Amino acid sequence: MPPTHLKTKVPMSDKPMMREGSDNPDLLYLLQGAEDFSEHVFPDSEPLFKSLAHRQTPHTLFITCADSRISPEMITQTRPGELFVCRNIGNIVPAYGEMLGGVSAVVEFAVLALNVRQIVICGHSDCGAMKGLASGATIADEMPTVRAWLRNAEAARSVVLARKLEEQRVVQAMIEENIRLQLTHLRTHPAVAGRLALKQLQVQGWVYDIGHGKVSVFDENAGAFESIAEARERLQQK
Ligand SMILES: [Zn+2]
């Protein structure tokens, strides 16, 4: 049986991306989806949703890009209630004290109130934010907030530029270096540092390859990304 979140009245692959014939086809499409969920998906998994009605005990904080092509529950095959999710442009975690805002609050709440046991920072292929940074293009003046936000990845850009890579390798290097940087930022958060010291928390960096449906995992000791099979073996040896 497919996980709850994958079930739809219409198989995902056959589902039209949008309904035509209205002034507002996107909104109607969403409303139709919400109705389909209530009528067809919810009843099949009612015990699960009832068990979640008044409490959540997610095991993982999953921090990823806002990019529409990433579906955290789908790529991890988890059910509602398992992942506490934080999304933003570029899967960024500002270092503690730099920008106390949404991400810092999510991290603190997930660790101290929800007692998550893992934090995954997941970047992805073809990331617009990383492509923008890698190209060195000046983010348009009409997007001052995006420009300010991406300063939290500036150190990753400096590292990649210093390596003087061939052009076709720069974006992937930027995506990977950003994961490494954001893991470093994550550890500056007091809640994270405390739980790491007690060995009650693990942090991991991933890159999701959209076109191949594959996740690679950052091995901090080796300083390199590895396959899921390699990561599993490494974790099992611990
Ligand atoms: Zn992205």
Residues whose N, C-alpha, C, O or C-beta is under 5 A from the ligand:
A	BS01	ZN	C65 D67 G90 C127 G128 A129
